[in-house]
Amino acid sequence: MFNNLRSIRLIATSTILFAAVATVAPAAAQSWQTVNSSRQRWDETQLDVSIEYGAGELTIVAADDPLLYEMEMRYDEDEFTPIAKYDPDAETLVLGLDDRNNGSTQIHGDESRAEIALTREIPVDLDLDFGAGEADVDLGGISLRSLDFSTGASETTVRFSEPNAIRAEMLSLEAGAAEFTVVGLGNARAEHIDFQGGVGSTTLDFSGEWAADASANVQMGIGSLVLRFPRDLGIRLEKDSFLTSFDGDGLVKRGGAYYSTNWDSAEHQLSITVDAAFGSIDVEWIQ
């Protein structure tokens, strides 16, 4: 099927194909477009990806080989222009929307959506900025070297449904006024995880196939924080909380920290510090 891949690439290096289908939403006086963009992987050794999406529904998954990326986006063409910029020399990819009026990437309307697939074949550094709405981001199987993810007023789920093919150096997560859930952090295989939360409800699930020790730092403003740990993972937790309740079921206090009973014998260990102002911290255990 891909015998003519080389000739296809020669075309793709000079142009990115956008196929647009326009529909009109008369009630809102908006002109909606659906745009498709993709590029095949060729001889890239890594990829630096930047995605900025203001509001709407966002979905991110792993792409099937030989795709480098694939994107489908629905937007109001009267206000925005889709962005899909790839620099083969720098091995950088920029995806999102450009505001025709002021150059920002904020979007409006319940019909706005973006579905993006990223290669799993080469190391990826991902910078993701999502404003408001609903996001379902599954990074399972992607060779993720680093992640810098920020979101504002949103309902967001980040999943690592498959183990990372490489060890990530850093996962940086930031949520504003959000309902924020991360599942399968063990599959991320990150050396360090940093989370900063503003106001809302946060669940950090550390399940997955742990391959090495790791550290994490969690800062929470106002809201609830649920930490879900696998039973076989050694946990050391230090907390600095003000008006915050703490349910550390299954942890034993030793000195200035809380330890799981298997800390000394666990094959892999997670050292986590939690700094919370107002709200609650709950520890849950999973098999």
C-alpha positions as MATLAB code, in Angstrom:
seq = 'MFNNLRSIRLIATSTILFAAVATVAPAAAQSWQTVNSSRQRWDETQLDVSIEYGAGELTIVAADDPLLYEMEMRYDEDEFTPIAKYDPDAETLVLGLDDRNNGSTQIHGDESRAEIALTREIPVDLDLDFGAGEADVDLGGISLRSLDFSTGASETTVRFSEPNAIRAEMLSLEAGAAEFTVVGLGNARAEHIDFQGGVGSTTLDFSGEWAADASANVQMGIGSLVLRFPRDLGIRLEKDSFLTSFDGDGLVKRGGAYYSTNWDSAEHQLSITVDAAFGSIDVEWIQ';
ca = [
       0.000    0.000    0.000;
       2.881    2.319    0.710;
       5.176    1.376   -2.237;
       4.946    4.935   -3.516;
       5.738    6.510   -0.162;
       8.818    8.332   -1.472;
       6.902   10.079   -4.244;
       4.114   10.914   -1.810;
       6.650   12.513    0.526;
       8.031   14.703   -2.258;
       4.612   16.186   -2.695;
       4.002   16.489    1.039;
       7.241   18.386    1.680;
       6.073   21.350   -0.348;
       2.363   21.391    0.456;
      -0.063   20.391    3.188;
      -3.447   19.451    1.853;
      -6.513   20.959    3.441;
      -9.865   19.462    2.460;
     -12.652   21.734    3.653;
     -16.366   21.191    3.771;
     -18.422   24.233    4.713;
     -21.695   24.242    6.584;
     -23.580   27.295    7.767;
     -25.083   27.739   11.200;
     -27.729   30.379   10.410;
     -28.956   30.856   13.979;
     -25.517   31.960   15.159;
     -24.606   33.713   11.875;
     -21.418   31.672   11.679;
     -19.870   29.805    8.791;
     -18.509   26.459    9.927;
     -15.721   24.626    8.144;
     -14.324   21.144    8.678;
     -10.666   20.972    7.691;
      -8.435   17.898    7.388;
      -4.648   17.970    7.423;
      -2.078   15.182    7.578;
       1.527   14.357    6.804;
       3.368   11.094    6.426;
       6.439   10.278    8.453;
       9.641    9.837    6.505;
      13.147   10.276    7.951;
      12.410   12.399   11.032;
      14.359   11.470   14.153;
      12.245   13.451   16.633;
       9.328   15.890   16.691;
       8.687   19.067   18.677;
       4.905   19.622   18.718;
       3.041   22.744   19.831;
      -0.770   22.671   19.987;
      -2.858   25.665   21.070;
      -6.629   25.334   21.155;
      -8.811   27.922   22.816;
     -12.170   26.292   23.531;
     -14.412   23.479   22.393;
     -13.843   19.743   22.254;
     -10.300   18.439   21.918;
      -9.252   14.832   21.311;
      -5.656   13.613   20.997;
      -4.585   10.020   20.273;
      -1.635    8.121   18.805;
      -1.398    7.907   15.013;
      -0.844    4.760   12.978;
       2.345    4.455   10.962;
       3.310    5.955    8.494;
       1.488    9.104    9.636;
       3.530   11.815   11.323;
       0.288   13.519   12.321;
      -3.339   13.828   11.306;
      -5.803   16.559   12.244;
      -9.498   17.191   11.706;
     -10.856   20.490   12.979;
     -14.252   22.194   12.904;
     -14.163   25.983   13.226;
     -15.861   29.254   12.267;
     -14.123   30.426    9.091;
     -15.383   33.992    9.554;
     -13.235   34.320   12.649;
     -10.389   31.812   12.402;
      -7.780   30.268   10.145;
      -6.448   26.758   10.839;
      -2.730   26.372   11.501;
      -0.663   23.374   10.424;
       2.983   24.386   10.092;
       5.732   21.812    9.744;
       9.426   22.642    9.516;
      11.329   19.565    8.288;
      14.741   21.055    9.104;
      13.873   21.941   12.705;
      11.498   18.954   13.002;
       8.803   21.151   14.534;
       5.038   21.000   14.129;
       2.550   23.733   15.103;
      -1.199   23.035   15.116;
      -4.139   25.202   16.155;
      -6.244   28.165   15.063;
      -5.315   31.755   14.283;
      -7.760   34.573   15.037;
      -8.186   36.682   11.896;
      -8.614   39.831   13.994;
      -5.943   39.820   16.672;
      -3.744   36.793   16.143;
      -4.920   34.880   19.211;
      -6.098   31.278   19.149;
      -9.229   31.591   21.284;
     -12.369   30.110   19.733;
     -16.031   30.177   20.567;
     -19.107   28.040   20.037;
     -20.307   24.658   21.159;
     -19.638   23.181   17.715;
     -15.894   23.778   17.792;
     -13.823   20.608   17.918;
     -10.394   19.282   17.044;
      -9.206   15.689   16.681;
      -5.448   15.195   16.458;
      -3.311   12.068   16.094;
       0.468   12.114   16.680;
       3.140    9.651   15.616;
       4.217    6.928   18.006;
       7.359    6.035   16.028;
       9.778    8.804   17.080;
      10.435   10.777   20.312;
       7.966   13.630   20.815;
       8.195   16.785   22.928;
       4.621   18.037   23.325;
       3.565   21.542   24.382;
      -0.229   21.618   24.710;
      -2.283   24.683   25.678;
      -6.044   24.101   25.993;
      -8.345   26.864   27.147;
     -11.916   25.856   27.966;
     -14.287   23.020   27.146;
     -13.779   19.264   27.177;
     -10.532   17.463   26.406;
      -9.786   13.751   26.102;
      -6.049   13.336   25.642;
      -4.732    9.776   25.309;
      -0.945    9.738   25.021;
      -0.671    5.971   25.370;
       1.883    4.453   23.034;
       3.403    7.779   21.977;
       7.166    8.001   22.479;
       6.808   10.961   24.786;
      10.044   12.609   25.861;
       8.423   15.574   27.608;
       4.972   17.055   28.149;
       4.010   20.624   29.041;
       0.217   20.757   29.339;
      -1.882   23.652   30.622;
      -5.647   24.113   30.692;
      -8.042   26.722   32.029;
     -11.740   26.262   32.756;
     -12.213   22.775   31.409;
     -13.197   19.190   31.998;
     -10.042   17.340   31.038;
      -8.899   13.728   31.099;
      -5.311   12.813   30.265;
      -4.687    9.100   29.840;
      -1.625    6.921   29.337;
      -3.460    3.819   28.144;
      -0.237    2.124   26.970;
       3.338    2.278   28.283;
       5.577    4.988   26.913;
       8.101    3.497   24.484;
      10.842    5.669   26.048;
      11.407    7.262   29.441;
       9.977   10.758   29.691;
      12.218   13.357   31.272;
       9.444   15.594   32.594;
       5.661   15.832   32.728;
       4.424   19.327   33.599;
       0.666   19.667   34.130;
      -1.259   22.818   35.040;
      -5.007   23.231   35.534;
      -6.933   26.391   36.405;
     -10.612   26.168   37.332;
     -10.970   22.635   36.130;
     -12.115   19.091   36.666;
      -8.828   17.414   35.891;
      -8.096   13.680   35.787;
      -4.878   11.901   34.853;
      -4.976    8.107   34.512;
      -2.067    5.682   34.131;
       0.841    7.878   35.176;
       2.947    4.756   35.688;
       2.745    4.150   31.936;
       4.195    7.611   31.281;
       7.520    6.327   32.662;
       8.490    9.865   33.692;
      11.482   10.768   35.813;
       9.571   13.657   37.383;
       5.934   14.791   37.399;
       4.918   18.329   38.300;
       1.285   19.365   38.777;
      -0.115   22.796   39.637;
      -3.833   23.166   40.261;
      -5.877   26.279   40.893;
      -9.521   25.716   41.780;
     -11.385   22.492   41.173;
     -11.283   18.740   41.473;
      -8.158   16.761   40.592;
      -7.478   13.028   40.413;
      -3.954   11.743   39.810;
      -3.888    8.011   39.118;
      -0.411    6.442   39.242;
      -1.371    3.039   37.860;
       0.519    1.440   34.971;
       3.676   -0.507   34.217;
       6.334    1.070   36.393;
       9.862    0.608   35.048;
      11.882    2.851   37.402;
      11.645    5.112   40.450;
      10.147    8.584   40.066;
       9.389   11.802   41.916;
       6.377   14.111   41.835;
       5.460   17.550   43.100;
       1.805   18.536   43.504;
       0.600   22.053   44.305;
      -3.128   22.580   44.825;
      -4.965   25.820   45.504;
      -8.611   25.355   46.449;
     -10.374   22.068   45.845;
     -10.193   18.328   46.221;
      -7.201   16.155   45.386;
      -7.379   12.374   45.024;
      -4.136   10.388   44.782;
      -4.557    6.823   43.528;
      -1.574    4.491   44.058;
      -0.959    0.881   43.013;
      -0.576   -1.496   45.963;
       2.841   -2.715   44.811;
       4.358    0.762   44.421;
       6.425    2.121   47.307;
       5.123    5.544   48.364;
       6.797    8.310   50.336;
       4.560   11.365   50.770;
       5.420   14.714   52.295;
       2.667   17.272   52.678;
       2.435   20.935   53.511;
      -1.215   21.851   53.913;
      -3.014   24.775   55.479;
      -6.784   24.351   55.883;
      -6.802   20.994   54.140;
      -8.087   17.672   55.404;
      -5.896   14.627   54.811;
      -6.986   11.006   54.551;
      -3.787    8.986   54.338;
      -5.308    5.544   54.714;
      -2.612    2.906   54.207;
       0.256    5.294   54.924;
       2.307    5.307   58.121;
       3.920    8.475   59.446;
       7.663    8.242   60.029;
       9.381   11.453   60.971;
       8.125   14.218   58.705;
       6.721   12.002   55.948;
       4.138    9.293   55.297;
       5.232    5.894   53.951;
       3.483    2.893   52.467;
       4.128   -0.298   54.429;
       6.084   -1.738   51.472;
       8.356    1.279   50.986;
      11.559   -0.550   51.894;
      10.781   -3.677   49.859;
       9.011   -2.275   46.773;
      10.674   -2.803   43.412;
       9.858    0.773   42.388;
       9.296    3.851   44.549;
       7.505    7.170   44.135;
       8.501   10.155   46.265;
       5.764   12.782   46.200;
       5.402   16.188   47.850;
       1.989   17.829   48.192;
       1.396   21.504   48.923;
      -2.295   22.352   49.324;
      -4.116   25.410   50.664;
      -7.847   24.778   51.089;
      -9.739   21.570   50.427;
      -9.078   17.876   50.875;
      -6.428   15.280   50.084;
      -7.501   11.650   49.809;
      -5.344    8.588   49.208;
      -6.860    5.587   47.424;
      -5.273    2.228   46.607;
      -5.725    0.191   43.440;
      -4.691   -3.363   42.645;
];
